[in-house]
């Protein structure tokens, strides 16, 4: 392949490969009944102490990502977002479930070609780059090991990638320690794009950065998506971060998806009490009488001891006896099949709120 200097959408597409261009054929990625758990300590000691020793990080997740879409995966810390992302990228063993990419089932031990198709941008730009290599060295090594381009084109392709993420040619000879946090994240994005992935997974890519730098990286992802037709899975704990970048939002709680829908629909008509709480927790300039009340009361239960029935019921302001007895499944709305929620009262009349703290859970956000 002959590379050209970046000068527009056509050159950008040449730099990263045609695999990034949208295709009308079916979903790019499908995950079915995906589960990931971790054993903590000795099973024998746990039995003797009557303690649980298996942590269920991801517990039966079904997820579909169409080609060219930007999907946000949001939820509190500890909800299983990063574990799910690592499982999709092949970096984490799964207990059960199936992952399909372009209709092909990905085996537990993926080939190098399959590994290249899903690439990750990690949360911490300070530890995700090798401090002993220059930026050019990092990219050169990657390109040569995976034979992305002929050896004679590695240097020019490296400069093209850096230009694509807004870094000058002088960056080739610099070490990661010489860059700011935002610049390091740009290098990490260039490294992920170097292998011409079909899906880019960005795991909290801006959470370790200053607010002004966060906007720069989000704008970069938006521009790359527009130029290259990127399929993007963006993980965040902040709904406000993903609103203007993503087409759909999937809300995760305690290892499960509890609401999925188009971005504007989810902001205008959140149906799950947990989603309403996340929206109410977004910082605002105005103050209300309930300003001191928590948007979601209490702490999440331990993944070692997931509650029976609805796993959100211990914090839910509208919990009823049925919530303890039956675990709700993700059900689509009759009026909007693209919007689904795992709540007994999501698309029906909800009972009165049970606590005063619950009044802060999305006041005015529910339809």
Secondary structure, DSSP 4 states (H G I P E B T S, - for coil): -------SHHHHHHHH-GGGS--SSSEEEEEEEEEEEEE-S-HHHHHHTT---EEEEEEEEEEEEETT-EEEEE--TTSSHHHHHHHHTTSS--SEEEEEETTEEPPSS--HHHHHHEEEE-S-TTTSS-TTSBHHHHHHHHHHHTT-S-GGGHHHHHHHHHHHTT--GGGGG-BGGGS-HHHHHHHHHHHHHTT--SEEEEESTTTTS-HHHHHHHHHHHHHHHHHH---EEEEES-HHHHTTT-SEEEEEETTEEEEEEEHHHHHH---SHHHHHHHHTS--SS--TTTTS-SS-S-PPPTTSPPSS-TTTTT-TT--HHHHH-----EE-SS-TT-EE--TTTTSPPPPP--SGGGGSSTTT--
